[in-house]
Amino acid sequence: MRRGKPGTVIAFEAAKTRNLIRAAYEHPFAIRFCHWLNSVSLLILVASGLRIFMAFPSFGPKVPQKDFLHVPRSLTLGGWLGGALQWHFTFLWIYVATGIVYLGYHVLSGHYRQVLFTPRDLPGVWPMVRHYFFFGHKPRVTQPYNPLQKLAYTSATVLGVLSVLTGAVLYNPVQFSLLARLMGGFHWARVWHFAVMCGLVLFVVGHLIMVILHGWNNFVSMLTGWKKNPEYLP
Amino acid sequence: MDWFTDERDFKRLSRRSLLKLTPVVLVGAFAIPRLRDSLLEKGLAFSDWASSKWFRAGHAAPTYPDSELAPLTQFPLNSYDVDDPEIDLGSWTLKVSGEVQRPGEYTLAQIQGLPKVRQNTRHICVEGWDVIGRFGGARISEFLKLIGADRRARFLYFECADDYYESLDMATAMHPQSLLCYEMYDQPLTRGHGAPLRLSLPTKIGYKSAKYLTSLRVTNVLARKGYWEDQGYSSFYGL
């Protein structure tokens, strides 16, 4: 049996309906594998991170302490600060490893070209926003990722990198003192780390809504790699 | 179009693709309580190992001008710390044992006789707060010289007048900013801050800077790692 490469398009006849179906291999194994492992680790990192935050739920001084927000226990993981730190310090490595493989694969394979947001995509963002949020007409789909998707996935990747860098400063502010200084010191790195987390959570929420709206065929493509009758095929 | 096939073939192709993802399910091991604890312990140990690898003996923690100091009154005392062990400061000594040439009891005057270091450094608590304070004392490395410690030993093990205890790796102990601290803000340590002697370790997380020190053992083997470490916190936790 032949193997799919990203971009491979095959055609087959549906046994029952006799319709000709085309399928494109959109997501190579490395990307799918990293996607799922990274999603699990992100979920665990957010939940344990919130528990860690609850040990000092403030961005001000300790004395006097003014709490910024209280996260319900049910949204957190780890039970107590020490337990949450264990989850965080374990899954950060899976998160970083899948992130590196994901980025490395994109760069080495050239796959990034279809998803990296560039200034050329800028004019296409507004029409997609109008379509999704204000019921505007749907712009013609000519490529696997539309400009708004590119913007979302590129931003999420940047946020992912920032989450690791701000986290590194929180974990080892002395060894990464140069990075710490860039971020305005340990204290601000903690604010950035939290802000980046919020950004990632927003992305995930938007992402999940889109996945639900786009249905089963689209969802399955992140499991098998293959998408049946994608719109962008001429 | 790259090739034609039939539906059965496509389904087989998809199924094989899907099955290759099954290793992801291994993360489910973390849902099994017995496996979870040992996996998380390994994860924490791996983090400790990594952070001990990028610890640089010659790299100083940032120091700050006096204008950035938090006032002593705003230097936090965790509720745990205010249980004053009521040390008799007059008869206090530090009991030294283990891999040292000159074991025995050392007085505060002997420690204060070593070159004094004063530094404004950031104290970072595992809870997430941080505070810049002024610490004064003797370098641990100087004290190790005084007691003739074997520097090939792996750890320093401290016991405190309360039920706290702590361990420190030799590399961090030898760091020039690691202090046996007897002053804060140019005043003798107050009882709340660990009088008469505490650690001040700008390259370690806060809970490593133990207060109310009573004994030091230089050792290769640790029966206990530390008050918090033995409850599941990181034992290296370098900053």
HADDOCK unambig.tbl for C-alpha pairs under 7 A between the chains (distance, minus, plus):
assign (segid A and resid 8 and name CA) (segid B and resid 2 and name CA) 6.20 0.50 0.50
assign (segid A and resid 9 and name CA) (segid B and resid 1 and name CA) 5.22 0.50 0.50
assign (segid A and resid 9 and name CA) (segid B and resid 2 and name CA) 5.45 0.50 0.50
assign (segid A and resid 10 and name CA) (segid B and resid 1 and name CA) 5.66 0.50 0.50
assign (segid A and resid 10 and name CA) (segid B and resid 2 and name CA) 5.49 0.50 0.50
assign (segid A and resid 10 and name CA) (segid B and resid 3 and name CA) 5.07 0.50 0.50
assign (segid A and resid 10 and name CA) (segid B and resid 4 and name CA) 5.74 0.50 0.50
assign (segid A and resid 11 and name CA) (segid B and resid 3 and name CA) 6.58 0.50 0.50
assign (segid A and resid 11 and name CA) (segid B and resid 4 and name CA) 4.93 0.50 0.50
assign (segid A and resid 11 and name CA) (segid B and resid 5 and name CA) 6.26 0.50 0.50
assign (segid A and resid 12 and name CA) (segid B and resid 4 and name CA) 5.72 0.50 0.50
assign (segid A and resid 12 and name CA) (segid B and resid 5 and name CA) 4.93 0.50 0.50
assign (segid A and resid 12 and name CA) (segid B and resid 6 and name CA) 4.74 0.50 0.50
assign (segid A and resid 12 and name CA) (segid B and resid 7 and name CA) 5.82 0.50 0.50
assign (segid A and resid 13 and name CA) (segid B and resid 6 and name CA) 5.71 0.50 0.50
assign (segid A and resid 13 and name CA) (segid B and resid 7 and name CA) 6.15 0.50 0.50
assign (segid A and resid 14 and name CA) (segid B and resid 7 and name CA) 5.68 0.50 0.50
assign (segid A and resid 15 and name CA) (segid B and resid 7 and name CA) 6.35 0.50 0.50
assign (segid A and resid 33 and name CA) (segid B and resid 21 and name CA) 5.97 0.50 0.50
assign (segid A and resid 37 and name CA) (segid B and resid 24 and name CA) 6.04 0.50 0.50
assign (segid A and resid 55 and name CA) (segid B and resid 127 and name CA) 5.10 0.50 0.50
assign (segid A and resid 56 and name CA) (segid B and resid 127 and name CA) 5.57 0.50 0.50
assign (segid A and resid 56 and name CA) (segid B and resid 128 and name CA) 5.87 0.50 0.50
assign (segid A and resid 56 and name CA) (segid B and resid 129 and name CA) 6.77 0.50 0.50
assign (segid A and resid 61 and name CA) (segid B and resid 129 and name CA) 6.86 0.50 0.50
assign (segid A and resid 62 and name CA) (segid B and resid 76 and name CA) 6.42 0.50 0.50
assign (segid A and resid 62 and name CA) (segid B and resid 129 and name CA) 6.02 0.50 0.50
assign (segid A and resid 63 and name CA) (segid B and resid 74 and name CA) 5.30 0.50 0.50
assign (segid A and resid 63 and name CA) (segid B and resid 76 and name CA) 6.18 0.50 0.50
assign (segid A and resid 82 and name CA) (segid B and resid 232 and name CA) 5.84 0.50 0.50
assign (segid A and resid 82 and name CA) (segid B and resid 233 and name CA) 5.31 0.50 0.50
assign (segid A and resid 86 and name CA) (segid B and resid 40 and name CA) 5.68 0.50 0.50
assign (segid A and resid 86 and name CA) (segid B and resid 44 and name CA) 5.66 0.50 0.50
assign (segid A and resid 87 and name CA) (segid B and resid 40 and name CA) 6.32 0.50 0.50
assign (segid A and resid 89 and name CA) (segid B and resid 43 and name CA) 6.30 0.50 0.50
assign (segid A and resid 89 and name CA) (segid B and resid 44 and name CA) 5.65 0.50 0.50
assign (segid A and resid 89 and name CA) (segid B and resid 47 and name CA) 6.18 0.50 0.50
assign (segid A and resid 90 and name CA) (segid B and resid 40 and name CA) 6.11 0.50 0.50
assign (segid A and resid 90 and name CA) (segid B and resid 43 and name CA) 4.13 0.50 0.50
assign (segid A and resid 90 and name CA) (segid B and resid 44 and name CA) 5.91 0.50 0.50
assign (segid A and resid 171 and name CA) (segid B and resid 239 and name CA) 6.23 0.50 0.50
assign (segid A and resid 172 and name CA) (segid B and resid 238 and name CA) 6.59 0.50 0.50
assign (segid A and resid 172 and name CA) (segid B and resid 239 and name CA) 3.91 0.50 0.50
assign (segid A and resid 173 and name CA) (segid B and resid 239 and name CA) 5.49 0.50 0.50
assign (segid A and resid 174 and name CA) (segid B and resid 61 and name CA) 5.20 0.50 0.50
assign (segid A and resid 174 and name CA) (segid B and resid 203 and name CA) 6.40 0.50 0.50
assign (segid A and resid 174 and name CA) (segid B and resid 239 and name CA) 5.18 0.50 0.50
assign (segid A and resid 175 and name CA) (segid B and resid 55 and name CA) 6.49 0.50 0.50
assign (segid A and resid 175 and name CA) (segid B and resid 239 and name CA) 6.55 0.50 0.50
assign (segid A and resid 223 and name CA) (segid B and resid 18 and name CA) 5.64 0.50 0.50
assign (segid A and resid 224 and name CA) (segid B and resid 14 and name CA) 5.18 0.50 0.50
assign (segid A and resid 224 and name CA) (segid B and resid 15 and name CA) 6.98 0.50 0.50
assign (segid A and resid 224 and name CA) (segid B and resid 17 and name CA) 5.00 0.50 0.50
assign (segid A and resid 224 and name CA) (segid B and resid 18 and name CA) 4.75 0.50 0.50
assign (segid A and resid 226 and name CA) (segid B and resid 14 and name CA) 6.91 0.50 0.50
